[in-house]
Amino acid sequence: MAEEQKTYDNPEYFRNRELSWVSFNERILGEAKDRENALFERMKFMSIVSSNLDEFVMVRVASLKDMVHTNYEKPDLAGMTPKMQLKELSARIHELVQSQYASYNRSLVPALDKIGLHLVRGYEKLTAEQAAFADRYFDEMVYPVLTPMAMDSARPFPLIRNKTLNIGALLSKKEEGDWLSKATGKDRKKKKNKSAELEFATVQVPSVLSRFVILPEGDKAGTTVILLEEIIEKNIQKLFLSYDVVCTCPYRIMRNADLSIDEDEAADLLVEIQKQLKKRQWGEVIRLEVEDRVDKRLLKILKNEFEIREEDIFSINGPVDLTFLMKLYSLEGFESYKNQPYTPAQVPALMNEDDLFTNIRKGDILLHHPYHTFDPVVDFVRQAAKDPDVLAIKQTLYRVSGNSPIVAALAQAAENGKQVSVLVELKARFDEENNIAWAKKLEQAGCHVIYGLLGLKTHSKITLVVRREETGIRRYVHLGTGNYNDSTAKLYTDLGLLTCDAKTGEDATAVFNMLSGYSEPSRWNKLIVAPLWMKDRFLFMIKMEEENAKKGQKAKIIAKMNSLCDPAIIAALYAASAAGVKIDLIVRGICCLKTGIPGVSENITVHSIVGNFLEHARIFYFYSNGYEEVYMGSADWMPRNLDKRVEIVFPVEDPKLKEDVIHILKIQMSDNMKRRLLLPDGSYEKIDRRGKTALSAQEYFCEEAAARAVVPKDPLDSRVFVPAEP
């Protein structure tokens, strides 16, 4: 009788994606609370919690609300309907925000106060000199910028823009009346019901001014700052001279920012996205934040006008929107309370007099950012733009910096007469406007620009340089796990590979032909490409480890990624685990897989590293009966990456480079300072390091990169240096 095939689609085997994301943000908050971190780094993490939550609410929570509005009731892989998810998310997010502000008020602010950074709330805590300075600042700098907006029968409730900070006020008209009543001879107040005698007004806190104002200290030491909204509230009477201000309170709203584009009906994707971007300011209000001291009458007006439910109102015990802490981080004079700035090291393989193309011909070069400088990636395009032997440059751009040297180099290459083709992904969320601007600039320079693909996002990170040499045409390729963004390359951990391998170059050409001409290659030599081929390849490799385990052979999988929520991949991992495959997963954020399920996931461990740099690299290791296959790439194990995006995963074949990537995984698995372990109940716990030498993988890689950055005695030995394991 054939063995019964066990299935792994039981909802009890999966964790809800959105709740898993909340757990990730809780881990970030954990870094803000961790007293072992430098004080200003804790402040930075506190800001990141808020900015992350903003995006999550505007996109993921908004998407669930859209589902509820359309009566979509299909449960997710964990068996939760959209309504169930929203209810649970509301409770968890309220708990998160409450915990965040409790830490802010009880721990962060007092600690900052002790070191001389005083965050004052309220004028009553200011000296006479400071109060006078704040008032002058309002009169000279703030008042001319403000636009007070009242609401009455002639003036409807104004448009409140997404994510802006505003101050709401209730006003009572003075006996002598206002200028409009005098001019028209009509007392507007008489037309109102008694219950509506108080009038509502609002003013936006100008984002063009700093959110915080540094006050004079007089004879005292330290730095005192007050938030801009406090100064405006104190002086708001000057905006409504014909009224008495009854009460004021800061508030902020989140709108649905998930773009809805019917690409089949969009004749011009560029124009359609530009239209949709404007609609973000008009989207449904899905979250209202107010300080908890808000007057009930004022709150009722906001609630009614925004048509928002009680569970979507957040009463904040402190300043609304803590993202200002990221700007506060840049204050000078507190360097001893920040991590020492890290200067990326040079790449050993490039520390010689040869040009970049010559060095690549010596052998594949591994880049590990931000520990290695991002300069070789920029120089790859810059040198290609100037090199008279370079015939063509092709590149995908998903997110680039505001003043991108890579875009400038591509434009220069086109102006130099080279064939330049660039796919600019217009649908990169919250980078749409930036990417539209760059796409137009590239077109003006003479580049052939592809505005993404119909129905798919192009998330792959690939650059192809075609060069004419004595031996014929040679193709140079850069493949990476992260964006071509020189700014985030200093903050995100990513990996890249520079190669002139002929088979890889052939695949790279096929990728760009696929993107520009929709031609499907007959085969791939080395690259694994989504959406048509990647998932099946991963499932095949996981299955091979399962089969080896069933034969009694050693079987192991190590996978590092940002998120894991693809049900087919998770089911395959469960099957492999049940067969005896040892599986170690390093998942920074969302993880829908559950550990510790008897007979299902007992051989799986899940780890998450949250540190000073954002873990962003994707690495996939398969023991493969001793051959040890190693891959890197742009894709997470998520349905959107495997089924709805153009992604590239590529093999690391050079034995020394392969050893180096495995070494990276080993060090991360040895981290006992920033690594957390996923428990069966869904919580994460820090690694117990009692009796062990403290090891932070990120700090280790910083030191390792600096140690490697010495002039090598033998150039052949410069490509890889593997230190002794800790």
Solvent accessible surface area in square Angstrom, and as a share of the most:
residue,aa,sasa,rsa
1,M,244,1.09
2,A,94,0.73
3,E,166,0.75
4,E,156,0.70
5,Q,142,0.63
6,K,97,0.41
7,T,93,0.54
8,Y,21,0.08
9,D,109,0.56
10,N,56,0.29
11,P,63,0.40
12,E,129,0.58
13,Y,35,0.13
14,F,8,0.03
15,R,35,0.13
16,N,4,0.02
17,R,39,0.14
18,E,6,0.03
19,L,23,0.11
20,S,2,0.02
21,W,31,0.11
22,V,0,0.00
23,S,14,0.09
24,F,13,0.06
25,N,0,0.00
26,E,64,0.29
27,R,10,0.04
28,I,6,0.03
29,L,6,0.03
30,G,21,0.21
31,E,0,0.00
32,A,0,0.00
33,K,88,0.37
34,D,26,0.14
35,R,180,0.66
36,E,118,0.53
37,N,23,0.12
38,A,30,0.23
39,L,20,0.10
40,F,0,0.00
41,E,3,0.01
42,R,10,0.04
43,M,0,0.00
44,K,36,0.15
45,F,14,0.06
46,M,1,0.00
47,S,2,0.01
48,I,48,0.24
49,V,0,0.00
50,S,11,0.07
51,S,51,0.33
52,N,39,0.20
53,L,4,0.02
54,D,4,0.02
55,E,84,0.37
56,F,8,0.03
57,V,5,0.03
58,M,6,0.02
59,V,6,0.03
60,R,73,0.27
61,V,12,0.07
62,A,0,0.00
63,S,26,0.17
64,L,6,0.03
65,K,21,0.09
66,D,59,0.30
67,M,67,0.30
68,V,35,0.20
69,H,115,0.51
70,T,103,0.60
71,N,122,0.63
72,Y,103,0.39
73,E,121,0.54
74,K,136,0.58
75,P,70,0.44
76,D,41,0.21
77,L,47,0.23
78,A,19,0.15
79,G,29,0.28
80,M,31,0.14
81,T,33,0.19
82,P,2,0.01
83,K,132,0.56
84,M,95,0.42
85,Q,11,0.05
86,L,33,0.17
87,K,165,0.70
88,E,72,0.32
89,L,2,0.01
90,S,21,0.14
91,A,52,0.40
92,R,53,0.19
93,I,6,0.03
94,H,59,0.27
95,E,103,0.46
96,L,3,0.02
97,V,10,0.05
98,Q,135,0.60
99,S,36,0.23
100,Q,4,0.02
101,Y,11,0.04
102,A,28,0.21
103,S,12,0.08
104,Y,7,0.03
105,N,49,0.25
106,R,194,0.71
107,S,18,0.12
108,L,1,0.00
109,V,34,0.20
110,P,55,0.34
111,A,20,0.16
112,L,0,0.00
113,D,69,0.36
114,K,178,0.75
115,I,43,0.22
116,G,14,0.13
117,L,0,0.00
118,H,47,0.21
119,L,24,0.12
120,V,20,0.11
121,R,73,0.27
122,G,16,0.15
123,Y,30,0.11
124,E,141,0.63
125,K,132,0.56
126,L,20,0.10
127,T,57,0.33
128,A,90,0.70
129,E,94,0.42
130,Q,10,0.04
131,A,24,0.18
132,A,44,0.34
133,F,63,0.26
134,A,0,0.00
135,D,41,0.21
136,R,122,0.45
137,Y,43,0.16
138,F,0,0.00
139,D,69,0.36
140,E,121,0.54
141,M,95,0.43
142,V,0,0.00
143,Y,101,0.38
144,P,94,0.59
145,V,66,0.38
146,L,17,0.08
147,T,88,0.51
148,P,52,0.32
149,M,61,0.27
150,A,21,0.16
151,M,40,0.18
152,D,16,0.08
153,S,124,0.80
154,A,79,0.62
155,R,98,0.36
156,P,109,0.69
157,F,38,0.16
158,P,22,0.14
159,L,64,0.32
160,I,3,0.01
161,R,111,0.41
162,N,18,0.09
163,K,86,0.36
164,T,26,0.15
165,L,15,0.07
166,N,2,0.01
167,I,0,0.00
168,G,0,0.00
169,A,0,0.00
170,L,1,0.01
171,L,1,0.01
172,S,31,0.20
173,K,15,0.06
174,K,59,0.25
175,E,171,0.77
176,E,110,0.49
177,G,11,0.11
178,D,7,0.04
179,W,181,0.64
180,L,48,0.24
181,S,13,0.08
182,K,138,0.59
183,A,76,0.59
184,T,74,0.43
185,G,67,0.64
186,K,123,0.52
187,D,55,0.29
188,R,36,0.13
189,K,62,0.26
190,K,167,0.71
191,K,159,0.67
192,K,54,0.23
193,N,111,0.57
194,K,180,0.76
195,S,114,0.73
196,A,44,0.34
197,E,78,0.35
198,L,49,0.25
199,E,7,0.03
200,F,2,0.01
201,A,0,0.00
202,T,1,0.01
203,V,0,0.00
204,Q,58,0.26
205,V,9,0.05
206,P,13,0.08
207,S,99,0.64
208,V,121,0.69
209,L,31,0.15
210,S,59,0.38
211,R,39,0.14
212,F,23,0.09
213,V,9,0.05
214,I,85,0.43
215,L,5,0.02
216,P,39,0.25
217,E,35,0.16
218,G,53,0.51
219,D,156,0.81
220,K,135,0.57
221,A,93,0.72
222,G,37,0.35
223,T,28,0.16
224,T,7,0.04
225,V,2,0.01
226,I,1,0.00
227,L,10,0.05
228,L,0,0.00
229,E,2,0.01
230,E,20,0.09
231,I,0,0.00
232,I,0,0.00
233,E,28,0.12
234,K,111,0.47
235,N,6,0.03
236,I,5,0.02
237,Q,65,0.29
238,K,74,0.31
239,L,26,0.13
240,F,18,0.07
241,L,127,0.63
242,S,31,0.20
243,Y,19,0.07
244,D,69,0.36
245,V,37,0.21
246,V,63,0.36
247,C,25,0.15
248,T,25,0.14
249,C,2,0.01
250,P,1,0.00
251,Y,1,0.00
252,R,5,0.02
253,I,0,0.00
254,M,0,0.00
255,R,21,0.08
256,N,22,0.11
257,A,1,0.01
258,D,45,0.23
259,L,40,0.20
260,S,89,0.58
261,I,39,0.20
262,D,82,0.43
263,E,30,0.13
264,D,117,0.60
265,E,137,0.62
266,A,21,0.16
267,A,115,0.89
268,D,72,0.37
269,L,29,0.15
270,L,23,0.11
271,V,66,0.38
272,E,39,0.18
273,I,0,0.00
274,Q,59,0.26
275,K,111,0.47
276,Q,21,0.09
277,L,22,0.11
278,K,153,0.65
279,K,119,0.50
280,R,27,0.10
281,Q,44,0.20
282,W,172,0.60
283,G,15,0.14
284,E,74,0.33
285,V,13,0.07
286,I,4,0.02
287,R,7,0.03
288,L,0,0.00
289,E,7,0.03
290,V,0,0.00
291,E,6,0.02
292,D,78,0.40
293,R,125,0.46
294,V,20,0.11
295,D,37,0.19
296,K,173,0.73
297,R,123,0.45
298,L,0,0.00
299,L,34,0.17
300,K,131,0.55
301,I,40,0.20
302,L,1,0.01
303,K,64,0.27
304,N,89,0.46
305,E,74,0.33
306,F,16,0.07
307,E,154,0.69
308,I,8,0.04
309,R,157,0.57
310,E,106,0.47
311,E,69,0.31
312,D,17,0.09
313,I,12,0.06
314,F,13,0.05
315,S,70,0.45
316,I,1,0.00
317,N,88,0.45
318,G,8,0.07
319,P,0,0.00
320,V,0,0.00
321,D,19,0.10
322,L,0,0.00
323,T,39,0.22
324,F,10,0.04
325,L,0,0.00
326,M,76,0.34
327,K,143,0.60
328,L,0,0.00
329,Y,44,0.17
330,S,79,0.51
331,L,23,0.11
332,E,150,0.67
333,G,67,0.64
334,F,14,0.06
335,E,94,0.42
336,S,94,0.61
337,Y,76,0.29
338,K,28,0.12
339,N,62,0.32
340,Q,141,0.63
341,P,124,0.78
342,Y,66,0.25
343,T,113,0.66
344,P,35,0.22
345,A,11,0.08
346,Q,98,0.43
347,V,5,0.03
348,P,12,0.07
349,A,8,0.06
350,L,33,0.17
351,M,47,0.21
352,N,59,0.30
353,E,175,0.78
354,D,65,0.33
355,D,71,0.37
356,L,9,0.04
357,F,4,0.02
358,T,39,0.22
359,N,5,0.02
360,I,1,0.00
361,R,92,0.34
362,K,99,0.42
363,G,17,0.17
364,D,33,0.17
365,I,3,0.02
366,L,10,0.05
367,L,0,0.00
368,H,18,0.08
369,H,8,0.03
370,P,1,0.01
371,Y,3,0.01
372,H,9,0.04
373,T,12,0.07
374,F,23,0.09
375,D,79,0.41
376,P,10,0.06
377,V,1,0.01
378,V,8,0.05
379,D,47,0.24
380,F,1,0.00
381,V,1,0.00
382,R,106,0.39
383,Q,61,0.27
384,A,0,0.00
385,A,2,0.01
386,K,148,0.63
387,D,20,0.10
388,P,110,0.69
389,D,52,0.27
390,V,3,0.02
391,L,65,0.32
392,A,12,0.09
393,I,0,0.00
394,K,39,0.17
395,Q,0,0.00
396,T,2,0.01
397,L,4,0.02
398,Y,8,0.03
399,R,69,0.25
400,V,7,0.04
401,S,8,0.05
402,G,66,0.64
403,N,133,0.68
404,S,3,0.02
405,P,27,0.17
406,I,1,0.01
407,V,0,0.00
408,A,50,0.39
409,A,6,0.05
410,L,0,0.00
411,A,8,0.06
412,Q,79,0.35
413,A,0,0.00
414,A,14,0.11
415,E,113,0.51
416,N,74,0.38
417,G,69,0.67
418,K,25,0.11
419,Q,109,0.48
420,V,4,0.02
421,S,14,0.09
422,V,0,0.00
423,L,3,0.01
424,V,1,0.01
425,E,0,0.00
426,L,0,0.00
427,K,25,0.10
428,A,0,0.00
429,R,65,0.24
430,F,71,0.30
431,D,29,0.15
432,E,4,0.02
433,E,124,0.56
434,N,46,0.24
435,N,2,0.01
436,I,10,0.05
437,A,62,0.48
438,W,23,0.08
439,A,0,0.00
440,K,81,0.34
441,K,89,0.38
442,L,0,0.00
443,E,78,0.35
444,Q,157,0.70
445,A,17,0.14
446,G,58,0.56
447,C,9,0.06
448,H,96,0.43
449,V,14,0.08
450,I,25,0.13
451,Y,46,0.17
452,G,11,0.10
453,L,13,0.06
454,L,114,0.57
455,G,52,0.50
456,L,45,0.22
457,K,37,0.16
458,T,2,0.01
459,H,12,0.05
460,S,1,0.01
461,K,5,0.02
462,I,0,0.00
463,T,1,0.00
464,L,1,0.00
465,V,0,0.00
466,V,25,0.14
467,R,32,0.12
468,R,124,0.45
469,E,30,0.13
470,E,184,0.83
471,T,120,0.70
472,G,32,0.30
473,I,102,0.52
474,R,70,0.26
475,R,76,0.28
476,Y,0,0.00
477,V,0,0.00
478,H,7,0.03
479,L,1,0.01
480,G,4,0.04
481,T,0,0.00
482,G,9,0.09
483,N,20,0.10
484,Y,4,0.01
485,N,13,0.06
486,D,33,0.17
487,S,55,0.35
488,T,34,0.20
489,A,12,0.09
490,K,119,0.51
491,L,103,0.51
492,Y,57,0.22
493,T,4,0.02
494,D,13,0.06
495,L,2,0.01
496,G,1,0.01
497,L,10,0.05
498,L,0,0.00
499,T,2,0.01
500,C,22,0.13
501,D,46,0.24
502,A,78,0.60
503,K,93,0.39
504,T,11,0.06
505,G,0,0.00
506,E,68,0.31
507,D,2,0.01
508,A,0,0.00
509,T,31,0.18
510,A,21,0.16
511,V,0,0.00
512,F,8,0.03
513,N,64,0.33
514,M,23,0.10
515,L,1,0.01
516,S,59,0.38
517,G,49,0.47
518,Y,164,0.62
519,S,56,0.36
520,E,118,0.53
521,P,26,0.16
522,S,120,0.78
523,R,147,0.54
524,W,42,0.15
525,N,40,0.21
526,K,45,0.19
527,L,4,0.02
528,I,4,0.02
529,V,0,0.00
530,A,0,0.00
531,P,31,0.20
532,L,113,0.56
533,W,66,0.23
534,M,0,0.00
535,K,40,0.17
536,D,96,0.50
537,R,93,0.34
538,F,0,0.00
539,L,48,0.24
540,F,113,0.47
541,M,8,0.04
542,I,1,0.00
543,K,81,0.34
544,M,78,0.35
545,E,2,0.01
546,E,10,0.04
547,E,53,0.24
548,N,20,0.10
549,A,16,0.12
550,K,122,0.52
551,K,142,0.60
552,G,72,0.69
553,Q,72,0.32
554,K,127,0.54
555,A,8,0.06
556,K,50,0.21
557,I,0,0.00
558,I,15,0.07
559,A,0,0.00
560,K,6,0.03
561,M,2,0.01
562,N,10,0.05
563,S,11,0.07
564,L,0,0.00
565,C,7,0.04
566,D,1,0.00
567,P,59,0.37
568,A,40,0.31
569,I,0,0.00
570,I,0,0.00
571,A,28,0.22
572,A,20,0.16
573,L,0,0.00
574,Y,0,0.00
575,A,20,0.15
576,A,0,0.00
577,S,2,0.01
578,A,52,0.40
579,A,25,0.20
580,G,34,0.32
581,V,0,0.00
582,K,111,0.47
583,I,1,0.01
584,D,24,0.12
585,L,0,0.00
586,I,3,0.02
587,V,0,0.00
588,R,40,0.15
589,G,3,0.03
590,I,13,0.07
591,C,1,0.01
592,C,0,0.00
593,L,0,0.00
594,K,46,0.20
595,T,9,0.06
596,G,35,0.33
597,I,27,0.14
598,P,108,0.68
599,G,42,0.41
600,V,1,0.01
601,S,0,0.00
602,E,115,0.51
603,N,40,0.20
604,I,6,0.03
605,T,52,0.30
606,V,0,0.00
607,H,9,0.04
608,S,0,0.00
609,I,2,0.01
610,V,11,0.06
611,G,7,0.06
612,N,61,0.31
613,F,16,0.07
614,L,61,0.30
615,E,4,0.02
616,H,17,0.08
617,A,3,0.03
618,R,5,0.02
619,I,0,0.00
620,F,0,0.00
621,Y,10,0.04
622,F,2,0.01
623,Y,44,0.17
624,S,28,0.18
625,N,95,0.49
626,G,42,0.41
627,Y,144,0.55
628,E,54,0.24
629,E,39,0.18
630,V,3,0.01
631,Y,8,0.03
632,M,0,0.00
633,G,0,0.00
634,S,1,0.00
635,A,0,0.00
636,D,4,0.02
637,W,0,0.00
638,M,2,0.01
639,P,44,0.28
640,R,85,0.31
641,N,1,0.00
642,L,0,0.00
643,D,62,0.32
644,K,127,0.54
645,R,19,0.07
646,V,1,0.01
647,E,0,0.00
648,I,2,0.01
649,V,0,0.00
650,F,2,0.01
651,P,24,0.15
652,V,2,0.01
653,E,84,0.38
654,D,26,0.13
655,P,108,0.68
656,K,85,0.36
657,L,1,0.01
658,K,25,0.11
659,E,93,0.42
660,D,6,0.03
661,V,0,0.00
662,I,20,0.10
663,H,4,0.02
664,I,6,0.03
665,L,0,0.00
666,K,104,0.44
667,I,0,0.00
668,Q,4,0.02
669,M,42,0.19
670,S,50,0.32
671,D,0,0.00
672,N,12,0.06
673,M,43,0.19
674,K,28,0.12
675,R,24,0.09
676,R,17,0.06
677,L,48,0.24
678,L,7,0.04
679,L,48,0.24
680,P,85,0.53
681,D,111,0.57
682,G,11,0.10
683,S,50,0.33
684,Y,39,0.15
685,E,85,0.38
686,K,79,0.33
687,I,33,0.17
688,D,75,0.39
689,R,70,0.26
690,R,204,0.74
691,G,94,0.91
692,K,128,0.54
693,T,122,0.71
694,A,54,0.42
695,L,23,0.11
696,S,7,0.04
697,A,0,0.00
698,Q,8,0.03
699,E,101,0.45
700,Y,37,0.14
701,F,3,0.01
702,C,22,0.13
703,E,123,0.55
704,E,17,0.08
705,A,5,0.04
706,A,61,0.47
707,A,61,0.47
708,R,23,0.08
709,A,29,0.23
710,V,94,0.54
711,V,120,0.69
712,P,36,0.23
713,K,211,0.89
714,D,60,0.31
715,P,80,0.50
716,L,133,0.66
717,D,85,0.44
718,S,11,0.07
719,R,68,0.25
720,V,19,0.11
721,F,106,0.44
722,V,49,0.28
723,P,30,0.19
724,A,92,0.71
725,E,87,0.39
726,P,99,0.63
